[in-house]
Amino acid sequence: MAVTAGTPIELVQGVYDRLAGRVQIGRARLGRPLTLTEKILINHLVDPDGQEMARGASYADFNPDRVAMQDATAQMALLQFMTAGLSEAMVPSTVHCDHLIAAKAGARIDMGVAVETNREVYDFLRTVSAKYAIGFWGPGSGIIHQVVLENYAFPGGMMIGTDSHTPNAGGLGMVAIGVGGADAVDVMTGFAFNVRWPKVIGIKLEGTLSGWSSPKDVILEVARVLTVEGGTGAIVEYFGPGADSISATGKATICNMGAEIGATCSLFGYDANMAVYLKATGRETIAAAADLVVADLRPDDRASYDQVIEIDLDQLRPLINGPHSPDRANRVGAAVGRGARANSWPLKISAALIGSCTNSSYEDITRAASVARQAAAAGLRTKTDLLVSPGSEQIRATIERDGLLADLEAIGATVLANACGPCIGQWDRPTSENGVANTIVNSFNRNFPKRNDGSANTLSFVTSPDTVIALALAGRLDFDPTTDTITNPDGVEVLLQAPVGEVLPARGYDRGQNTFTPPPADGSGVVVEVSPASDRLQLLAPFAAWDGDDYIGLPILMKAEGKCTTDHISAAGKWLKYRGHLENISGNLFIGAVNAFGGAIGEATSVIDGTVDSYPNLAKKYSEAGVRWCAIGDRNYGEGSSREHAAMEPRFRGGVVILARSFARIHETNLKKQGMVPLTFADPATYDQIGEDDRINVLNLPPVPGQNVRCQIAKPDGSTIDFEGLHTFSPEQIEWFRAGSALNVVRRKVAQAKG
């Protein structure tokens, strides 16, 4: 199987050749018009004639077209894949080196430091990719989602990626789903991707964006309406005349941040803007093929949605969401100012950042640069640090050639490497800047506490790139670029005009340096070495199978108060260096969680000796003592990243059950993949009844589809409180539990297939 720096037309044509027939099967079986979501899903079903398709209920098996992995998650995914026993990946797969590059001094220096610091990991990823027929995008290539959009995404396709913002590819009409590494291993080993059939939320867009309003404001408004939980278990499908007015890269911005509402993914129907972008990025043949099946790359008239939200783009105004949660929406200007004063948020901005996988398209940068040019002409410079993260080498080379980087540097910007950087916590920021309460504004996607620079003192607000530039020039959070003025050094009041963007470069894209390495035709002779002495890479041992007993007397290692995201469970930042070493990265387990028993962060009291210790130390001690334990979460437990480390670490250290009021989709699946039992309280008030010294009994295992799990709170005085735990296990997933993990099942199937 040839893996190239782009999706071959043969693959795309194969998808389109069966599309019309599969759509007809879907219409006949469901007896109604279809959404675009349903068309793509049905076209990728293993069994389109027999598969149940009940929204929000049926588990379904799919054959995705490709797999993409970023370097932080690829390490664990490929360590798992190596144990499966195959000679190569069975579907086109790529690795993208974007997460391990820390931002500090600027692109050139930071890249040099990253290459040297991460040499062992990059060598591992390069050689394991070569051995197993996987494409390798080296450091400096850019952020996985931007590179996928530029090279691999295509209308009507289906892919999975080991990053929660994989849905970025929905900007080109693709069902692109963020998953944990174990899901990627399933697909790379030739088995189906199994997921619950999603509900479909329709977002009808009317009107046209104008002025300071941008595609970013669309998703910020959707986040306001749906909140961080509203999209859970659903695919969000945008339609209507307003949808067709947005560029392909603008659509990608909207789909990218759909992860922040918990959606399985988001997508738009194929249109002229997608065709133009495909042609501009060298995929004319794909655009021509899509044009021939365009009716089936858009929703049917009168398609049925579970929920419809209408947004008039003519009425949309710039938003700035934050702090602490991406659904905390504020209008720019006076509204966010009132919130700041009421909550004691610093109004002075300490840093402004643009770029990332969410907003680094040519259109984004031209809009930001148009504001910068106005400012420079009026004698203005930024009143705070301005950092720019290009999304890809192609974007960097093009905006440098066209003078856009120079426009931004003229007002004080520093250009960072083509990498995630501050968006995912890779920001080496001095404590002189974040050692006290401070406010930052950015065009990223996620703004949980500690997310960007590791400091709980930093309050992060998310908005569009052009609004970030305006706020950086004003230096204040409550500045409204649509009405407020900035005083220049000559005392002149400057009113910034609305940004003007160019969707595509008039001179075409400059590909820049070639950073892609295809695998050799025969990788059997490639040696992948993992040193036993390495502190960054560690070969995996299979988790033990279930012993057949109920879980009785489980101590509560951790009960979280409020948000407990994957950043709380398995922090990023400096811990990214251990993403390939399960034992070492388990040193961050729950360090960001707020203990519901007293409010301490990252620590609790040992049930073994009564001492207070950090969660990771307690988990290690329990594991070494053979004590199985559980953890308790609040609402939307595991919100945020797709990182499966947040599920593997508890399992590695002896955790067996997680109870919560509700789960984020990816994390719940990741827990099941690793052989754990995620349960939600049938009565959410049960959360409040669990005390620090209580034990939990989970009875009548394994879970039975359609039946609640009987559980008990065992009090220190010997009394018990019965309660029921809800679960979403399918029969196949119960086998994961019995076997000890989904990977154990895969190993067994591969061995059986080999005879």
Disulfide bonds with the S-S distance in Angstrom:
none
